[in-house]
C-alpha cells in the first residue's frame, strides 16, 4: 500500500512539474530566466526533459524565486507549500523547509 501511495505522490509531483514547465514557457521572461539558470537552450529543453532530475529542477527553479512561486501557485490554484512537497517527492530537499 505504501508503495502505491508513494508512486501516486510521485506521479502527482511529475504532473505538477509539467504544469510548472508550461507556466514558465508561457512567458518569455520566465522561460529565459529558467534557461539561464539551468544553462539550457530552448532547442535542448526537450532532450533535457528526458533526463532524471529535470522535473525536480523545474520545481526547484520555481522555489528559488518567491515571486515566481506565488505566481505559479496562483496559476495552478494550489498552496505554494505544495510545490515544495512535489519537489521533495521527486527527490528535492526542501520538504524540511515546510511548516
Buried (B, 14 or more C-beta within 10 A) or exposed (E): EEEEEEEEBBEBBBEBBEBBBEBBEEEEEBBEBBBEEBEBEEEEBEEBBEEEEBBBBBBBBBBEBEEBBEBBBEEBEBEBBBBBBBBBBBEBEBEEEEE
